[in-house]
């Protein structure tokens, strides 16, 4: 009897960088991958350490979990969680502490996973949380994952986009001190972010004719120049330029009013001017289910919308929902992009 071809060989390979070994990264990874149903959707590959995995598994009293050891993504077991050991056995876990060793381990994992993403060995990348201070070593001189990946993939610009089922929030300026935000905002920068956001909504999220709300920088969106001039001189001209390009950008809106009412639900995405203006309300509304997505890259990268949470590391208290959602969103975006590319090549093809 002729053997049927194995469809599992076409499953999407999800690369996972381990993040900080002293935080909750391994805990949320373990908890997320314990559900065997995910292997029907994709194949997870962790770049990390079997030794560290065992340490965290014991710390949170999980006995019925293991990962399949492989050397390259090509060796992945399609029905298991896989791990590529990229750390030496001298690695030491110190739960809840920021250490140089942990920073180095974060970078080794991230670099290996990123290189495999770049050469096509994995399809998407999900990054567990890093500590932005201890990872500042030779080879990594960036405020975070976003800036690192932007350079690695030679992207002209990218957009930090926080996503859940009902809300998408991007930021014009990311990991930047608040005192530097005003000087960093320009018409060109806002317009660039709007282009990325509009394109991502269409290609990555299958949104037809996206509507984007643009926030003001100042309280009350400047009150027509009474509380700052940035809206009149920079933000409104950027919105006008975007609309001339066919981007349905509206605003500027006062952040408190938009998020405080139900008005935000009328838009497909919101563009905030700075990090906390967008992320604070997003996390208040969608902390456990939120995902951080880097729009504008030629590849797909997501992460949970939270940090290392050193204070609860190893206590079994970490909620894996955000990390789990990050994996599924990465897979969905990968599929949406493939579908978009297919339809773009053949626009007359009938959609079944």
C-alpha positions in Angstrom: 0.0 0.0 0.0 1.4 3.4 -1.0 2.3 5.6 1.9 0.6 9.0 1.9 2.8 12.1 1.9 3.3 13.7 5.4 1.5 17.0 5.5 3.3 17.7 8.8 6.5 18.4 6.9 4.9 21.7 5.7 4.1 23.0 9.1 5.4 26.4 10.1 8.6 26.3 12.2 8.4 28.8 15.1 11.8 29.8 16.4 11.8 30.8 20.1 14.6 32.8 21.7 14.9 32.0 25.4 15.2 35.5 26.7 16.6 36.1 30.2 17.2 32.7 32.0 16.6 34.3 35.4 13.2 35.6 34.5 9.8 34.0 33.6 10.8 33.2 30.0 11.3 29.5 30.5 8.2 29.2 32.6 5.9 30.8 30.0 7.5 28.7 27.3 7.0 25.5 29.2 3.4 26.3 30.1 2.6 27.3 26.5 4.1 24.2 24.9 2.5 21.7 27.3 -0.6 21.8 25.2 0.0 19.1 22.6 -2.7 20.5 20.4 -0.3 23.3 19.2 1.8 20.7 17.3 -1.2 20.3 14.9 -0.7 24.0 14.0 3.1 24.6 14.0 6.5 23.2 15.1 8.2 25.1 18.0 12.0 25.3 18.2 13.6 26.8 21.3 17.1 28.2 21.2 18.3 27.7 24.7 19.7 25.1 27.1 18.4 21.7 28.2 20.1 22.3 31.6 18.2 25.6 32.1 15.0 24.0 30.9 15.3 21.3 33.5 16.1 23.8 36.2 13.0 25.8 35.5 10.8 22.8 35.0 11.7 21.6 38.5 11.4 25.1 40.0 7.7 25.2 38.9 7.0 21.5 39.7 6.3 20.4 36.2 7.2 16.7 35.7 5.5 15.7 32.5 7.3 17.9 30.0 10.4 17.4 27.9 11.8 18.8 24.6 13.3 16.9 21.7 17.0 17.8 21.3 18.1 18.8 17.8 21.1 20.4 16.2 19.4 22.3 13.4 15.8 23.2 12.5 15.9 20.7 9.7 16.1 17.9 12.4 12.9 19.1 14.1 10.4 16.6 15.3 7.1 17.8 13.9 5.1 16.4 16.7 7.2 17.6 19.6 8.6 20.7 21.2 12.2 21.0 20.0 15.3 22.6 21.6 18.6 23.6 20.1 21.3 23.8 22.7 23.3 26.9 22.1 24.7 27.5 25.6 27.5 25.6 27.4 27.1 23.6 30.6 28.7 26.3 32.7 25.5 28.4 32.5 24.1 29.3 35.9 20.5 30.2 36.8 20.0 32.8 39.5 16.3 33.3 39.7 15.2 36.9 39.9 18.6 38.4 39.4 20.1 40.4 36.6 23.5 38.9 35.8 26.1 39.3 33.1 25.9 35.6 32.4 22.2 35.8 31.8 22.6 38.8 29.5 25.2 36.9 27.4 23.0 33.9 27.3 20.1 36.0 26.0 22.2 37.4 23.2 23.6 34.0 22.2 20.1 32.6 21.9 18.7 35.6 20.0 21.6 35.8 17.6 21.4 32.1 16.7 17.6 32.3 16.2 17.9 35.5 14.2 20.5 34.0 11.9 18.3 30.9 11.3 15.4 33.2 10.6 17.5 35.1 8.1 18.6 32.0 6.3 15.1 30.6 6.1 15.7 27.6 8.5 12.8 28.8 10.6 9.7 30.7 9.4 9.0 33.1 12.3 10.6 34.3 15.5 9.0 34.6 18.9 11.2 36.3 21.5 10.9 35.7 25.2 11.6 38.8 27.4 15.2 40.1 27.8 16.6 42.4 30.4 17.6 45.5 28.4 20.4 46.4 30.8 22.3 43.1 31.2 22.2 42.3 27.5 24.2 45.4 26.6 27.4 43.5 25.6 29.6 43.4 22.5 27.3 42.7 19.6 24.2 44.1 21.2 24.1 47.9 21.7 20.4 48.5 21.2 17.5 49.6 23.4 15.6 46.4 22.7 14.7 43.6 20.3 13.0 46.0 17.8 16.1 48.1 17.1 18.3 45.0 16.9 16.1 43.3 14.4 15.8 46.5 12.3 19.6 46.5 11.8 19.9 42.8 11.3 17.4 42.8 8.5 18.4 46.2 7.0 15.0 47.7 7.4 14.7 51.4 6.7 12.1 51.8 9.4 9.9 49.6 11.6 6.9 50.0 13.9 6.4 48.6 17.4 2.8 47.4 17.3 0.9 46.1 20.3 -1.9 43.7 19.3 -4.8 41.8 20.7 -8.1 40.7 19.3 -9.8 44.1 19.6 -7.0 46.6 19.7 -3.8 47.5 17.7 -1.6 50.3 19.0 1.7 51.5 17.3 4.2 54.1 18.5 6.1 56.8 16.6 8.9 56.8 19.1 9.8 53.7 21.0 12.5 53.2 23.7 13.3 56.9 24.0 13.6 59.1 27.1 10.5 61.2 27.5 12.6 64.4 27.4 13.7 63.6 23.9 10.3 62.7 22.4 9.2 66.1 21.1 12.5 66.7 19.3 12.3 63.2 17.7 8.8 63.7 16.2 8.7 65.0 12.7 6.3 65.0 9.8 8.5 62.5 7.9 8.7 60.2 10.9 5.0 60.1 11.5 4.3 59.6 7.8 6.8 56.7 7.7 5.1 55.0 10.6 1.6 55.5 9.1 2.8 53.9 5.8 4.2 50.9 7.7 1.0 50.6 9.8 -1.3 50.9 6.9 0.6 48.3 4.9 0.8 45.9 7.8 -3.0 46.2 8.4 -3.6 45.2 4.8 -1.0 42.5 4.3 -0.5 41.1 7.8 -4.0 41.5 9.3 -6.2 41.3 6.2 -7.9 44.6 6.9 -9.6 46.2 3.9 -9.4 50.0 3.8 -7.9 50.5 7.3 -8.9 53.4 9.5 -6.1 54.7 11.7 -6.5 57.1 14.6 -3.5 59.4 15.2 -3.0 60.7 18.7 -1.7 64.2 19.6 1.4 64.7 21.6 0.2 67.2 24.1 -2.8 67.1 26.5 -6.1 67.7 24.7 -4.1 67.3 21.5 -2.7 70.7 22.0 -6.0 72.6 22.2 -5.5 74.3 18.8 -2.0 75.4 19.8 -2.8 76.6 23.4 -0.9 73.6 24.9 1.9 73.0 22.4 2.4 73.6 18.7 3.4 70.0 17.6 -0.1 69.1 16.5 -0.5 72.2 14.3 3.0 72.2 12.9 3.9 68.5 12.6 1.1 66.0 13.3 -1.7 67.5 11.2 0.6 68.1 8.2 1.7 64.4 8.5 -2.0 63.3 8.6 -2.8 65.4 5.6 0.2 64.0 3.6 -0.9 60.4 4.5 -4.4 61.0 3.3 -3.0 62.4 0.0 -1.4 58.9 -0.3 -4.7 57.2 0.2 -4.1 56.3 3.9 -7.2 56.9 6.0 -5.5 58.6 8.9 -7.7 60.6 11.3 -6.9 62.9 14.1 -5.1 64.1 16.1 -7.1 62.8 19.0 -6.5 63.4 22.7 -5.2 60.1 24.1 -7.3 60.2 27.3 -10.5 60.9 25.5 -9.9 58.2 22.8 -9.0 55.4 25.3 -11.4 56.6 28.0 -14.4 56.2 25.7 -15.3 53.5 23.3 -14.0 55.6 20.4 -10.9 53.5 19.9 -13.0 50.5 18.9 -14.1 52.4 15.8 -10.5 52.3 14.3 -8.5 49.4 13.0 -5.3 50.8 14.7 -4.1 53.7 16.7 -0.8 55.5 16.3 0.6 57.0 19.5 3.4 59.5 19.6 5.5 57.8 22.4 5.9 54.6 24.2 3.8 55.0 27.4 1.1 57.0 25.6 0.3 53.9 23.6 1.5 51.0 25.8 0.0 52.1 29.1 -3.6 52.1 28.0 -3.1 49.1 25.8 -1.8 47.1 28.7 -4.5 48.3 31.0 -7.1 47.0 28.5 -5.3 43.9 27.2 -2.3 43.0 29.4 -2.7 39.2 29.6 -3.6 38.7 25.9 -1.4 41.4 24.3 1.3 40.7 21.8 4.2 42.9 20.7 4.7 42.7 16.9 7.5 44.3 14.9 5.8 45.7 11.7 7.9 46.7 8.8 10.4 43.8 8.8 10.7 41.4 5.9 10.2 38.6 8.4 7.7 38.0 11.2 8.7 38.6 14.8 6.4 38.7 17.9 6.9 38.6 21.6 4.7 38.7 24.8 3.7 42.2 25.8 5.5 42.0 29.2 9.0 41.8 30.6 11.2 39.4 32.6 9.1 39.7 35.8 12.1 38.8 38.0 9.9 39.2 41.1 7.9 36.1 40.3 10.5 34.0 38.5 10.5 30.4 39.5 7.3 30.6 41.5 4.9 29.1 39.0 2.9 32.3 39.0 3.6 33.5 35.4 0.6 33.7 33.0 1.6 32.2 29.6 -1.4 33.6 27.7 0.5 36.5 26.1 3.4 34.2 25.0 0.9 31.7 23.6 -0.9 34.4 21.7 2.5 35.6 20.4 3.1 32.2 18.8 -0.3 32.0 17.2 -0.2 35.6 16.0 3.2 35.0 14.3 1.8 31.9 12.5 -1.3 33.8 11.5 0.7 36.7 10.1 3.0 34.4 8.2 0.0 32.7 6.6 -1.6 36.1 5.8 1.5 37.3 4.1 1.8 34.2 2.0 -1.9 34.6 1.0 -1.4 38.2 0.2 1.7 37.5 -1.9 -0.2 34.8 -3.8 -3.2 37.0 -4.5 -0.9 39.9 -5.5 0.8 37.8 -8.1 -2.6 36.7 -9.5 -5.2 39.3 -8.6 -7.8 37.6 -10.8 -7.6 34.4 -8.8 -10.9 33.4 -7.3 -11.0 33.4 -3.5 -12.5 30.1 -2.4 
